[in-house]
Amino acid sequence: MHPSTSASIRTILPLAFVTGVSMAAMDLYLPAVPALQAGLGIGVPLAQATIAVYLAGLAGAQLLWGELLNRLGPRRCLELGLALLALTSLGCALSPGIEVLLVLRLLQGVAAAAATVVAPSVVRATLGDADVVRGIAAISMVEAIVPAAGPVLGALLLRVVDWRGCFWVLAVLALLVLPWVVKIAPRRLPGLDLAQDAGYLGILRNRRFLRLAASHALCIGALLSFLASAPQLLQNALGLGAAAFSALQVLGVGAFMLGASQSGRWAARLGHARVVQWGSAIQIVACALALGTALAGQALPFAAVAAYWVCFCGALAIRGPATFGDALALPPAQMGRATALLVLALLAAGAIGTQLVAPFLDRADSAVPLFGGLLLMLLASAALVWRYPAVPPAGGR
């Protein structure tokens, strides 16, 4: 094995695992919500609030970890994040009531946010240009597997333990991965110059970052909008239930895994601009065909929805790592804050897109407004990268 390849694997794998453990705080826990509701004797709104406060902590802490990355360094940030994740998980497992649990779930979201900021920044700052796409793709593969496998593993876990057992498992996972991450995470980002302008205004004045970040946010916004709307679409427009949604998830994750496993090779062979542009084109064509089928006046078949989703996820795996990595092609002093801004933009785009199409989902013809909205987002995303901005080489940052 080439020395640089071996070094990149030693960097990527622990960061991918810590990202997976952080995401498991949501996905492993989801099947336990009804059991928690019954165990604590609370209603549905309070039980669902344990999810909402976690997401609030995850989103709100992006800027916090973006600030701390330069001040404390990647290693200390991951130490603090994983230690807080383990402690809050233990606290959730021992929680006497819903009030304490809600506070701890909020802090758990804050802890999980460390990985979403630190992992991409370390990959971008420590790996050469040839390995950045592979690194981002590996982390993205974990981010695709955990939401699909987490609820399944959580449901199996509930056969032998109660809802508190899920949090015990999370605490153990965080403690197991902590020493591994400490060994590979640098004390500070390579090339970090704290005298350089690292403020948010300086980052937002970078047109290349804005274009790539906005393009990726719109693409992820289309992803999250479809995921949030698919159960309603399948039920109201196609007359299908949860099994159809599960099938979509399996197909989408499979397509994403296949594309992500090849994205680094294609990016090296064709260049980042081409893989991003071709990925965008595939997504637009797939969405336009689904919209055209819905506009034809016939009932939208499940095969058309599945075909769109497979093409979208496969193309996202090809274009996403290159876009994300190139957006972070910044001076190391700016990477933490830039990652925080980018993740916030992804979450905001998904929330806005989901809410905009929500009023149309209770209709039998809900496929038309849904795919119409998705197509507009994908067209805007593609327009931003149709003339791909120049990205400085690693040595020029």
C-alpha positions, 0 to 999 in steps of 0.5 A: 500500500502506498504510504500516502494511502495508508496515512489517509486511511488512518486519518479517515477511518477514525473520523468516520467512526466518530461521525457515525457514533455522533449520528447514532445518538439520533438514529439508534434512539428513534425506535425507543421513543414509544417505549420511553413515552410509556416508561415515563408516562408522558404524552406524544408531544413530550416524547417527540420533544426529545428529538426536537431538542437534540436537533436544536442542539445539533444545529445551534452548536455548529457555530460554537464548535466552529469557534472552538476549533481554532482556539482548542484544536481538533484533538481537544474539540473531539475529546470534549465532544466525545466526553460530553456525548458519553456523559450525557448518554449516561445521564439520559440512561439514569434520568429520573424524569422527562425534564432532566432528559430534555436538558441532557438531550439538548446537550447531547446534540451539542456534543454530536455537533463537534464531529460535523465540524471537526471531521471535514475540517481535518480531512480538508486540512490534513489530506492531499487534494487527491485524497480529500474527495475519498475522505469526504466520501467515506464520511458521507458513506457513514452518514448514509449507513447510520440513518438506515441501519441505526433504527434497525439496530435500535429496534433489535436492541429493544428486544433485550433492554428498555429505552435506557439501554440505548443510551448505555450503548451510546455511552460505551461507543463514545468511550471506545472510539475516544482513544482512537480519535485522540491518536490521529487528530492533530493538536492544531490544523496544519498551516494554521495562522491565527493572524489571518482573517478568520471571521465570518465576514471574511468567509462570506466575502469569498465568492467561491465558497458562497457559490459552492456552499449554496450549490451543495446546500440546495442539493442537500435541501432537495434530498431532505425535502424529498425524505421528509415528504416521501411518506406522505407522497407514497400514501396520498398519491400512490396509496402505499405504506411504510414498506414502500418507504423502507424500500426507497431507503434501501435503494437510496442507500445502496445507490449512494454507497455505490457512487461514494465508493467510486467518487474519488476515482472519478474525481481524480480521472475527470476533475472535480468540475466535471463530476459535480456538473455531471452529477447535477445533470443526472439529478435534473434529468431524473427529476424532470422525468419524474415530474413529466410522468406526474404531469402526464395525467396518469398515476405516478408509479412507484417505479418512477419514484424509485428510479428518481431516488436511485439516480439522485442518491447515486449522483449525490454520492458522486458530486457531493464530496467534491463540492464539499471538499472544494467549498472548504479549500480555504486557509486553515484558520477559516475552515472551522467556521466555514464548515459550521456555516456550510452545515447550517446552510444544509440544515436550513435548506432542508427545513425551508424546502420541506415546509414549502412543499408541505401544504401540497402533500395531502392531495392525490396529485402531490407529486407535481408540486413536490417534484416541481419544487425539487426541480427548481432547487436542483436547477439553481444548484446546477446553475451555481456550478455550471461555470465551476470556480477555480480551486487553489491547490493545497500548497496555495492555501 
